[in-house]
Amino acid sequence: MGLFDTVELYDDVHLPEYPETGAPGEDVDWQTKGIDRPSMTTFRITADGRLLEEEWHLEDVPPGERPYASRDDVGEDDFRYFAGCLNRVHDGWSERDDYHGRFEITNSFKSLDGLVRYRVTFTHGRLEGFERFS
């Protein structure tokens, strides 16, 4: 398992050899481990071929709003007390016009046996294309 990043596709981004039985490609949260170091970040590929990276910060969540902290059977020394103690807040998007290379995006569809995988190529921040390889 481990960390991964999410890649979202804008409408009008064409994936070659896309399976007819899957949800539309722009409705799928694709996963990758190939852009920088995976950190549960979200990237977007725009219709005009740009790569965007989500900007965000973390905010503390008061104990009363956490899923377990207010339970009578969970004390401050219980690891469950800290579940949900941070909330990720979206700050906007930045363009990754410096990205040059390839990465893979994958998703599994219930209607198919196995993963659907694409190799994505960017040259100096611009999408060159997608290549399906499974």
Rosetta constraint file for C-alpha pairs under 8 A:
AtomPair CA 3 CA 33 HARMONIC 7.53 0.50
AtomPair CA 3 CA 38 HARMONIC 5.59 0.50
AtomPair CA 3 CA 39 HARMONIC 6.09 0.50
AtomPair CA 3 CA 40 HARMONIC 6.28 0.50
AtomPair CA 4 CA 31 HARMONIC 6.40 0.50
AtomPair CA 4 CA 32 HARMONIC 5.71 0.50
AtomPair CA 4 CA 33 HARMONIC 5.03 0.50
AtomPair CA 4 CA 38 HARMONIC 4.75 0.50
AtomPair CA 4 CA 39 HARMONIC 6.20 0.50
AtomPair CA 4 CA 40 HARMONIC 5.44 0.50
AtomPair CA 4 CA 41 HARMONIC 7.78 0.50
AtomPair CA 5 CA 31 HARMONIC 5.73 0.50
AtomPair CA 5 CA 32 HARMONIC 5.31 0.50
AtomPair CA 5 CA 33 HARMONIC 6.15 0.50
AtomPair CA 5 CA 35 HARMONIC 7.90 0.50
AtomPair CA 5 CA 38 HARMONIC 5.47 0.50
AtomPair CA 5 CA 39 HARMONIC 6.17 0.50
AtomPair CA 5 CA 40 HARMONIC 4.57 0.50
AtomPair CA 5 CA 41 HARMONIC 4.97 0.50
AtomPair CA 5 CA 42 HARMONIC 5.81 0.50
AtomPair CA 5 CA 43 HARMONIC 7.43 0.50
AtomPair CA 6 CA 29 HARMONIC 6.07 0.50
AtomPair CA 6 CA 30 HARMONIC 5.57 0.50
AtomPair CA 6 CA 31 HARMONIC 4.73 0.50
AtomPair CA 6 CA 32 HARMONIC 6.30 0.50
AtomPair CA 6 CA 40 HARMONIC 6.88 0.50
AtomPair CA 6 CA 41 HARMONIC 6.30 0.50
AtomPair CA 6 CA 42 HARMONIC 4.66 0.50
AtomPair CA 6 CA 43 HARMONIC 6.09 0.50
AtomPair CA 7 CA 29 HARMONIC 6.05 0.50
AtomPair CA 7 CA 30 HARMONIC 4.95 0.50
AtomPair CA 7 CA 31 HARMONIC 5.96 0.50
AtomPair CA 7 CA 32 HARMONIC 7.02 0.50
AtomPair CA 7 CA 42 HARMONIC 5.82 0.50
AtomPair CA 7 CA 43 HARMONIC 4.72 0.50
AtomPair CA 7 CA 44 HARMONIC 5.50 0.50
AtomPair CA 7 CA 45 HARMONIC 7.31 0.50
AtomPair CA 7 CA 105 HARMONIC 7.35 0.50
AtomPair CA 8 CA 26 HARMONIC 6.63 0.50
AtomPair CA 8 CA 27 HARMONIC 7.92 0.50
AtomPair CA 8 CA 28 HARMONIC 7.01 0.50
AtomPair CA 8 CA 29 HARMONIC 5.63 0.50
AtomPair CA 8 CA 30 HARMONIC 6.36 0.50
AtomPair CA 8 CA 42 HARMONIC 7.36 0.50
AtomPair CA 8 CA 43 HARMONIC 6.18 0.50
AtomPair CA 8 CA 44 HARMONIC 4.66 0.50
AtomPair CA 8 CA 45 HARMONIC 6.38 0.50
AtomPair CA 9 CA 13 HARMONIC 6.32 0.50
AtomPair CA 9 CA 25 HARMONIC 6.91 0.50
AtomPair CA 9 CA 26 HARMONIC 4.75 0.50
AtomPair CA 9 CA 27 HARMONIC 7.74 0.50
AtomPair CA 9 CA 28 HARMONIC 7.85 0.50
AtomPair CA 9 CA 44 HARMONIC 5.73 0.50
AtomPair CA 9 CA 45 HARMONIC 5.07 0.50
AtomPair CA 9 CA 46 HARMONIC 6.45 0.50
AtomPair CA 9 CA 47 HARMONIC 7.89 0.50
AtomPair CA 10 CA 26 HARMONIC 5.65 0.50
AtomPair CA 10 CA 44 HARMONIC 7.16 0.50
AtomPair CA 10 CA 45 HARMONIC 6.23 0.50
AtomPair CA 10 CA 46 HARMONIC 5.12 0.50
AtomPair CA 10 CA 47 HARMONIC 5.70 0.50
AtomPair CA 11 CA 26 HARMONIC 5.64 0.50
AtomPair CA 11 CA 46 HARMONIC 7.96 0.50
AtomPair CA 11 CA 47 HARMONIC 6.59 0.50
AtomPair CA 12 CA 47 HARMONIC 5.55 0.50
AtomPair CA 13 CA 26 HARMONIC 7.43 0.50
AtomPair CA 13 CA 45 HARMONIC 7.78 0.50
AtomPair CA 13 CA 46 HARMONIC 7.11 0.50
AtomPair CA 13 CA 47 HARMONIC 5.22 0.50
AtomPair CA 15 CA 25 HARMONIC 7.25 0.50
AtomPair CA 15 CA 130 HARMONIC 6.37 0.50
AtomPair CA 15 CA 131 HARMONIC 7.96 0.50
AtomPair CA 15 CA 132 HARMONIC 7.99 0.50
AtomPair CA 16 CA 130 HARMONIC 6.92 0.50
AtomPair CA 16 CA 131 HARMONIC 6.87 0.50
AtomPair CA 16 CA 132 HARMONIC 6.70 0.50
AtomPair CA 17 CA 132 HARMONIC 6.75 0.50
AtomPair CA 18 CA 22 HARMONIC 7.95 0.50
AtomPair CA 18 CA 25 HARMONIC 7.83 0.50
AtomPair CA 21 CA 111 HARMONIC 6.36 0.50
AtomPair CA 21 CA 112 HARMONIC 7.62 0.50
AtomPair CA 22 CA 109 HARMONIC 6.21 0.50
AtomPair CA 22 CA 111 HARMONIC 6.84 0.50
AtomPair CA 22 CA 112 HARMONIC 7.89 0.50
AtomPair CA 23 CA 27 HARMONIC 6.43 0.50
AtomPair CA 23 CA 28 HARMONIC 6.75 0.50
AtomPair CA 24 CA 28 HARMONIC 6.84 0.50
AtomPair CA 28 CA 107 HARMONIC 7.79 0.50
AtomPair CA 29 CA 107 HARMONIC 7.56 0.50
AtomPair CA 30 CA 105 HARMONIC 5.67 0.50
AtomPair CA 30 CA 106 HARMONIC 5.51 0.50
AtomPair CA 30 CA 107 HARMONIC 5.51 0.50
AtomPair CA 31 CA 105 HARMONIC 5.32 0.50
AtomPair CA 31 CA 106 HARMONIC 5.29 0.50
AtomPair CA 31 CA 107 HARMONIC 6.50 0.50
AtomPair CA 32 CA 38 HARMONIC 7.76 0.50
AtomPair CA 32 CA 103 HARMONIC 7.20 0.50
AtomPair CA 32 CA 104 HARMONIC 5.86 0.50
AtomPair CA 32 CA 105 HARMONIC 4.91 0.50
AtomPair CA 32 CA 106 HARMONIC 6.60 0.50
AtomPair CA 33 CA 37 HARMONIC 7.10 0.50
AtomPair CA 33 CA 38 HARMONIC 5.39 0.50
AtomPair CA 33 CA 103 HARMONIC 7.70 0.50
AtomPair CA 33 CA 104 HARMONIC 7.50 0.50
AtomPair CA 34 CA 38 HARMONIC 7.34 0.50
AtomPair CA 34 CA 102 HARMONIC 7.58 0.50
AtomPair CA 34 CA 103 HARMONIC 4.73 0.50
AtomPair CA 34 CA 104 HARMONIC 6.28 0.50
AtomPair CA 35 CA 103 HARMONIC 6.34 0.50
AtomPair CA 41 CA 53 HARMONIC 7.46 0.50
AtomPair CA 41 CA 54 HARMONIC 6.62 0.50
AtomPair CA 42 CA 53 HARMONIC 6.17 0.50
AtomPair CA 42 CA 54 HARMONIC 5.50 0.50
AtomPair CA 43 CA 51 HARMONIC 6.86 0.50
AtomPair CA 43 CA 52 HARMONIC 5.45 0.50
AtomPair CA 43 CA 53 HARMONIC 4.53 0.50
AtomPair CA 43 CA 54 HARMONIC 6.11 0.50
AtomPair CA 44 CA 50 HARMONIC 7.99 0.50
AtomPair CA 44 CA 51 HARMONIC 5.77 0.50
AtomPair CA 44 CA 52 HARMONIC 5.00 0.50
AtomPair CA 44 CA 53 HARMONIC 6.52 0.50
AtomPair CA 45 CA 49 HARMONIC 6.19 0.50
AtomPair CA 45 CA 50 HARMONIC 5.69 0.50
AtomPair CA 45 CA 51 HARMONIC 4.86 0.50
AtomPair CA 45 CA 52 HARMONIC 6.44 0.50
AtomPair CA 46 CA 50 HARMONIC 5.26 0.50
AtomPair CA 46 CA 51 HARMONIC 6.61 0.50
AtomPair CA 46 CA 52 HARMONIC 7.66 0.50
AtomPair CA 49 CA 126 HARMONIC 5.45 0.50
AtomPair CA 49 CA 127 HARMONIC 4.61 0.50
AtomPair CA 49 CA 128 HARMONIC 7.76 0.50
AtomPair CA 50 CA 95 HARMONIC 7.13 0.50
AtomPair CA 50 CA 96 HARMONIC 7.52 0.50
AtomPair CA 50 CA 97 HARMONIC 7.33 0.50
AtomPair CA 50 CA 125 HARMONIC 6.38 0.50
AtomPair CA 50 CA 126 HARMONIC 5.39 0.50
AtomPair CA 50 CA 127 HARMONIC 6.32 0.50
AtomPair CA 51 CA 95 HARMONIC 5.99 0.50
AtomPair CA 51 CA 96 HARMONIC 5.41 0.50
AtomPair CA 51 CA 97 HARMONIC 7.04 0.50
AtomPair CA 51 CA 99 HARMONIC 7.86 0.50
AtomPair CA 51 CA 125 HARMONIC 6.55 0.50
AtomPair CA 51 CA 126 HARMONIC 7.18 0.50
AtomPair CA 51 CA 127 HARMONIC 7.62 0.50
AtomPair CA 52 CA 93 HARMONIC 6.06 0.50
AtomPair CA 52 CA 94 HARMONIC 5.49 0.50
AtomPair CA 52 CA 95 HARMONIC 4.49 0.50
AtomPair CA 52 CA 96 HARMONIC 5.59 0.50
AtomPair CA 53 CA 93 HARMONIC 5.52 0.50
AtomPair CA 53 CA 94 HARMONIC 5.31 0.50
AtomPair CA 53 CA 95 HARMONIC 6.32 0.50
AtomPair CA 53 CA 96 HARMONIC 6.61 0.50
AtomPair CA 54 CA 90 HARMONIC 7.30 0.50
AtomPair CA 54 CA 91 HARMONIC 7.51 0.50
AtomPair CA 54 CA 92 HARMONIC 6.04 0.50
AtomPair CA 54 CA 93 HARMONIC 4.60 0.50
AtomPair CA 54 CA 94 HARMONIC 6.48 0.50
AtomPair CA 55 CA 90 HARMONIC 6.30 0.50
AtomPair CA 55 CA 91 HARMONIC 5.20 0.50
AtomPair CA 55 CA 92 HARMONIC 5.28 0.50
AtomPair CA 55 CA 93 HARMONIC 5.47 0.50
AtomPair CA 55 CA 94 HARMONIC 6.76 0.50
AtomPair CA 56 CA 88 HARMONIC 6.58 0.50
AtomPair CA 56 CA 89 HARMONIC 5.42 0.50
AtomPair CA 56 CA 90 HARMONIC 4.57 0.50
AtomPair CA 56 CA 91 HARMONIC 4.85 0.50
AtomPair CA 56 CA 92 HARMONIC 7.13 0.50
AtomPair CA 57 CA 88 HARMONIC 5.85 0.50
AtomPair CA 57 CA 89 HARMONIC 5.42 0.50
AtomPair CA 57 CA 90 HARMONIC 6.91 0.50
AtomPair CA 57 CA 91 HARMONIC 7.17 0.50
AtomPair CA 58 CA 86 HARMONIC 6.10 0.50
AtomPair CA 58 CA 87 HARMONIC 5.49 0.50
AtomPair CA 58 CA 88 HARMONIC 4.66 0.50
AtomPair CA 58 CA 89 HARMONIC 5.99 0.50
AtomPair CA 59 CA 86 HARMONIC 5.54 0.50
AtomPair CA 59 CA 87 HARMONIC 5.24 0.50
AtomPair CA 59 CA 88 HARMONIC 6.53 0.50
AtomPair CA 59 CA 89 HARMONIC 7.14 0.50
AtomPair CA 60 CA 85 HARMONIC 5.85 0.50
AtomPair CA 60 CA 86 HARMONIC 4.72 0.50
AtomPair CA 60 CA 87 HARMONIC 6.36 0.50
AtomPair CA 61 CA 65 HARMONIC 6.48 0.50
AtomPair CA 61 CA 66 HARMONIC 6.78 0.50
AtomPair CA 61 CA 84 HARMONIC 7.06 0.50
AtomPair CA 61 CA 85 HARMONIC 4.91 0.50
AtomPair CA 61 CA 86 HARMONIC 5.40 0.50
AtomPair CA 61 CA 87 HARMONIC 6.39 0.50
AtomPair CA 62 CA 66 HARMONIC 6.86 0.50
AtomPair CA 62 CA 85 HARMONIC 7.09 0.50
AtomPair CA 63 CA 69 HARMONIC 5.38 0.50
AtomPair CA 63 CA 70 HARMONIC 6.61 0.50
AtomPair CA 63 CA 81 HARMONIC 7.68 0.50
AtomPair CA 63 CA 85 HARMONIC 7.18 0.50
AtomPair CA 64 CA 69 HARMONIC 6.47 0.50
AtomPair CA 64 CA 70 HARMONIC 5.48 0.50
AtomPair CA 65 CA 69 HARMONIC 7.85 0.50
AtomPair CA 65 CA 70 HARMONIC 7.83 0.50
AtomPair CA 66 CA 70 HARMONIC 7.20 0.50
AtomPair CA 66 CA 81 HARMONIC 7.77 0.50
AtomPair CA 66 CA 82 HARMONIC 7.80 0.50
AtomPair CA 66 CA 83 HARMONIC 6.76 0.50
AtomPair CA 66 CA 84 HARMONIC 5.36 0.50
AtomPair CA 66 CA 85 HARMONIC 6.40 0.50
AtomPair CA 67 CA 83 HARMONIC 6.92 0.50
AtomPair CA 67 CA 84 HARMONIC 6.66 0.50
AtomPair CA 68 CA 74 HARMONIC 6.70 0.50
AtomPair CA 68 CA 80 HARMONIC 6.01 0.50
AtomPair CA 68 CA 81 HARMONIC 5.65 0.50
AtomPair CA 68 CA 82 HARMONIC 7.97 0.50
AtomPair CA 68 CA 83 HARMONIC 6.95 0.50
AtomPair CA 69 CA 74 HARMONIC 6.21 0.50
AtomPair CA 69 CA 75 HARMONIC 7.27 0.50
AtomPair CA 69 CA 76 HARMONIC 7.64 0.50
AtomPair CA 69 CA 80 HARMONIC 7.01 0.50
AtomPair CA 69 CA 81 HARMONIC 4.36 0.50
AtomPair CA 69 CA 82 HARMONIC 7.02 0.50
AtomPair CA 69 CA 83 HARMONIC 7.80 0.50
AtomPair CA 70 CA 74 HARMONIC 7.36 0.50
AtomPair CA 74 CA 78 HARMONIC 5.99 0.50
AtomPair CA 74 CA 80 HARMONIC 6.94 0.50
AtomPair CA 74 CA 81 HARMONIC 6.24 0.50
AtomPair CA 75 CA 81 HARMONIC 6.55 0.50
AtomPair CA 76 CA 81 HARMONIC 5.79 0.50
AtomPair CA 77 CA 81 HARMONIC 7.41 0.50
AtomPair CA 78 CA 82 HARMONIC 7.86 0.50
AtomPair CA 79 CA 83 HARMONIC 7.21 0.50
AtomPair CA 96 CA 125 HARMONIC 6.01 0.50
AtomPair CA 97 CA 124 HARMONIC 6.22 0.50
AtomPair CA 97 CA 125 HARMONIC 3.85 0.50
AtomPair CA 97 CA 126 HARMONIC 7.10 0.50
AtomPair CA 98 CA 124 HARMONIC 5.55 0.50
AtomPair CA 98 CA 125 HARMONIC 5.16 0.50
AtomPair CA 99 CA 122 HARMONIC 6.67 0.50
AtomPair CA 99 CA 123 HARMONIC 7.03 0.50
AtomPair CA 99 CA 124 HARMONIC 5.63 0.50
AtomPair CA 99 CA 125 HARMONIC 4.71 0.50
AtomPair CA 99 CA 126 HARMONIC 7.97 0.50
AtomPair CA 100 CA 121 HARMONIC 7.88 0.50
AtomPair CA 100 CA 122 HARMONIC 5.29 0.50
AtomPair CA 100 CA 123 HARMONIC 4.72 0.50
AtomPair CA 100 CA 124 HARMONIC 4.83 0.50
AtomPair CA 100 CA 125 HARMONIC 6.05 0.50
AtomPair CA 101 CA 121 HARMONIC 5.88 0.50
AtomPair CA 101 CA 122 HARMONIC 5.36 0.50
AtomPair CA 101 CA 123 HARMONIC 6.36 0.50
AtomPair CA 102 CA 119 HARMONIC 6.65 0.50
AtomPair CA 102 CA 120 HARMONIC 5.45 0.50
AtomPair CA 102 CA 121 HARMONIC 4.50 0.50
AtomPair CA 102 CA 122 HARMONIC 6.25 0.50
AtomPair CA 103 CA 119 HARMONIC 5.76 0.50
AtomPair CA 103 CA 120 HARMONIC 5.39 0.50
AtomPair CA 103 CA 121 HARMONIC 6.83 0.50
AtomPair CA 104 CA 117 HARMONIC 6.77 0.50
AtomPair CA 104 CA 118 HARMONIC 5.53 0.50
AtomPair CA 104 CA 119 HARMONIC 4.47 0.50
AtomPair CA 104 CA 120 HARMONIC 5.93 0.50
AtomPair CA 105 CA 117 HARMONIC 5.73 0.50
AtomPair CA 105 CA 118 HARMONIC 5.37 0.50
AtomPair CA 105 CA 119 HARMONIC 6.55 0.50
AtomPair CA 105 CA 120 HARMONIC 7.32 0.50
AtomPair CA 106 CA 115 HARMONIC 6.41 0.50
AtomPair CA 106 CA 116 HARMONIC 5.58 0.50
AtomPair CA 106 CA 117 HARMONIC 4.48 0.50
AtomPair CA 106 CA 118 HARMONIC 6.57 0.50
AtomPair CA 107 CA 115 HARMONIC 5.59 0.50
AtomPair CA 107 CA 116 HARMONIC 5.42 0.50
AtomPair CA 107 CA 117 HARMONIC 6.76 0.50
AtomPair CA 108 CA 112 HARMONIC 7.38 0.50
AtomPair CA 108 CA 113 HARMONIC 7.97 0.50
AtomPair CA 108 CA 114 HARMONIC 6.12 0.50
AtomPair CA 108 CA 115 HARMONIC 4.49 0.50
AtomPair CA 108 CA 116 HARMONIC 6.02 0.50
AtomPair CA 109 CA 113 HARMONIC 7.55 0.50
AtomPair CA 109 CA 114 HARMONIC 7.54 0.50
AtomPair CA 109 CA 115 HARMONIC 7.12 0.50
AtomPair CA 109 CA 116 HARMONIC 7.71 0.50
AtomPair CA 115 CA 134 HARMONIC 6.99 0.50
AtomPair CA 116 CA 132 HARMONIC 7.71 0.50
AtomPair CA 116 CA 133 HARMONIC 7.99 0.50
AtomPair CA 116 CA 134 HARMONIC 5.71 0.50
AtomPair CA 117 CA 132 HARMONIC 5.86 0.50
AtomPair CA 117 CA 133 HARMONIC 5.93 0.50
AtomPair CA 117 CA 134 HARMONIC 5.40 0.50
AtomPair CA 118 CA 130 HARMONIC 6.11 0.50
AtomPair CA 118 CA 131 HARMONIC 5.29 0.50
AtomPair CA 118 CA 132 HARMONIC 4.29 0.50
AtomPair CA 118 CA 133 HARMONIC 5.92 0.50
AtomPair CA 118 CA 134 HARMONIC 7.49 0.50
AtomPair CA 119 CA 130 HARMONIC 5.65 0.50
AtomPair CA 119 CA 131 HARMONIC 5.09 0.50
AtomPair CA 119 CA 132 HARMONIC 6.36 0.50
AtomPair CA 119 CA 133 HARMONIC 7.24 0.50
AtomPair CA 120 CA 127 HARMONIC 7.66 0.50
AtomPair CA 120 CA 128 HARMONIC 7.72 0.50
AtomPair CA 120 CA 129 HARMONIC 5.98 0.50
AtomPair CA 120 CA 130 HARMONIC 4.72 0.50
AtomPair CA 120 CA 131 HARMONIC 6.62 0.50
AtomPair CA 121 CA 127 HARMONIC 6.09 0.50
AtomPair CA 121 CA 128 HARMONIC 5.36 0.50
AtomPair CA 121 CA 129 HARMONIC 5.59 0.50
AtomPair CA 121 CA 130 HARMONIC 6.59 0.50
AtomPair CA 122 CA 126 HARMONIC 5.22 0.50
AtomPair CA 122 CA 127 HARMONIC 4.49 0.50
AtomPair CA 122 CA 128 HARMONIC 5.36 0.50
AtomPair CA 122 CA 129 HARMONIC 7.42 0.50
AtomPair CA 123 CA 127 HARMONIC 6.53 0.50
AtomPair CA 123 CA 128 HARMONIC 6.50 0.50
